[in-house]
Amino acid sequence: MAKLIVFIHTHDRPGILEAELSEAATIGELNGVFAALGIKIDAETFVFVDESEHHQSNEHHHPVGGLRHGSRIHVCRCKRIKTSVHFLDKTETREFAPGIRVKAVKEWAVLTFKLNPKDAAEHVLQMCGSPTRPSTDTRLNELVKPHECVLCFDLIPEKRVEG
């Protein structure tokens, strides 16, 4: 049976871990990989594959859904991340899965605040109260503080130099 290389992002340590799983890996096999890597899984830990909206079941014999070569597996304490976006004098909030990327939040905000495509291209998401502008490929679970499941962004114009 062919093996898949997957990348594991976990809530309790920085960096990315690499692991090998079979194409037909079960939750039990995945939990065995976690144990071998020293990743603790308990009732308050959720496992997501890539940008899936739903976490993996706890049944050891169930296959790991959506698994493919190069998948990102997210091990986190957040089932959903409550994300607020401020634009001008408006604020909108929505819950996202931990593996969702910043670009998906921006796309949602652009639709929600009804920005035209030209204006949308000139705006970026910036962490509230911070100069940090995460790249569009950053996953939400990489931005939340330990044991918190909330994020806040300001949708602001990107500075550009003309001339």
C-alpha positions in Angstrom: 0.0 0.0 0.0 1.3 3.5 -0.9 2.4 5.9 1.8 1.5 9.5 2.1 3.6 12.3 3.5 1.5 14.7 5.7 2.4 17.8 7.6 1.2 18.3 11.2 0.5 21.6 12.8 -0.2 21.4 16.5 -1.4 23.8 19.1 1.2 23.1 21.7 4.5 23.5 19.7 5.8 25.8 17.0 6.8 24.5 13.6 5.5 21.7 11.4 6.0 18.0 11.9 6.3 15.6 9.0 4.7 12.1 9.2 4.0 9.2 7.0 0.6 7.5 6.8 -0.9 4.8 4.6 -3.4 5.9 1.9 -6.2 4.2 3.8 -5.1 5.5 7.3 -7.6 5.2 10.1 -8.1 7.5 13.0 -6.3 4.8 15.1 -3.3 4.9 12.9 -3.3 8.7 13.0 -3.5 8.7 16.8 -0.5 6.3 16.8 1.5 8.8 14.7 0.5 11.5 17.2 1.7 9.4 20.1 5.0 8.6 18.4 5.6 12.3 17.8 4.7 13.2 21.4 1.4 15.0 20.5 -1.1 14.7 23.3 -4.7 14.1 22.2 -7.6 14.4 24.7 -11.3 15.2 24.7 -10.6 18.9 24.1 -8.4 18.3 21.1 -9.8 18.5 17.6 -8.1 17.2 14.4 -8.8 18.8 11.0 -7.4 17.8 7.6 -6.5 20.7 5.3 -9.3 23.3 5.2 -12.1 20.9 6.2 -15.1 22.4 8.0 -15.5 19.3 10.1 -13.1 17.7 12.6 -12.2 14.0 12.4 -14.3 11.5 14.4 -12.9 9.8 17.5 -13.7 6.3 16.2 -10.4 4.4 15.8 -11.6 2.2 12.9 -12.9 5.1 10.8 -10.8 6.2 7.9 -9.2 9.7 8.0 -11.4 11.8 5.7 -9.9 13.9 2.9 -6.4 12.6 3.4 -4.0 13.0 0.5 -0.2 13.3 -0.1 0.9 16.7 1.3 -2.2 17.2 3.5 -1.9 19.6 6.4 -3.3 18.0 9.6 -4.3 20.6 12.3 -4.3 19.5 15.9 -5.9 22.2 18.0 -8.1 23.1 20.9 -10.5 25.1 18.7 -13.4 23.4 17.0 -14.2 26.8 15.3 -12.4 30.2 15.4 -14.6 33.1 16.0 -13.3 35.7 13.6 -14.3 39.4 13.6 -13.4 41.8 10.8 -13.7 45.6 11.1 -14.1 47.8 8.1 -14.7 51.5 8.4 -17.5 51.7 11.1 -18.8 48.2 10.6 -17.9 44.9 12.2 -18.9 41.4 11.1 -18.2 38.1 12.8 -18.2 34.6 11.6 -16.8 31.2 12.8 -14.3 29.4 10.6 -12.6 26.0 10.8 -9.0 26.2 12.1 -7.4 25.2 8.8 -9.0 28.0 6.8 -6.5 30.4 5.3 -6.5 34.2 5.7 -7.4 34.6 2.1 -10.7 32.9 2.6 -11.5 35.3 5.5 -10.7 38.3 3.2 -12.9 36.9 0.5 -15.7 36.5 3.0 -15.1 40.1 4.3 -15.0 41.5 0.7 -18.4 39.9 0.0 -19.9 40.9 3.4 -18.8 44.5 3.1 -19.7 44.6 -0.6 -16.3 46.0 -1.8 -15.9 46.2 -5.5 -13.0 44.1 -7.0 -10.7 47.1 -7.5 -11.1 48.3 -3.9 -10.8 44.7 -2.6 -7.5 44.3 -4.4 -6.1 47.4 -2.6 -7.1 46.1 0.9 -5.5 43.7 3.3 -6.3 42.1 6.6 -4.3 43.3 9.6 -4.5 41.9 13.1 -6.4 44.2 15.4 -4.2 46.4 17.6 -1.0 45.2 15.8 1.0 46.0 12.7 0.9 42.3 11.7 -0.5 41.5 8.3 -0.4 37.8 7.9 0.2 36.4 4.5 -2.9 35.1 2.7 -1.6 31.5 2.9 -1.5 31.6 6.8 -4.0 29.3 8.4 -6.1 30.7 11.2 -5.0 28.2 13.8 -1.4 29.6 13.4 -2.6 33.0 14.5 -4.7 32.2 17.6 -3.2 32.5 21.1 -2.9 29.2 23.1 -6.3 28.2 24.5 -8.1 31.0 22.7 -10.4 30.5 19.7 -10.9 34.1 18.6 -9.3 36.4 16.1 -9.8 40.0 15.1 -8.8 41.7 11.8 -9.1 45.2 10.4 -9.7 45.4 6.6 -7.5 48.3 5.7 -6.0 49.9 2.5 -2.6 48.5 1.7 -0.1 51.3 1.6 1.4 51.8 -1.8 3.9 54.2 -3.3 2.8 56.0 -6.4 5.1 58.0 -8.7 
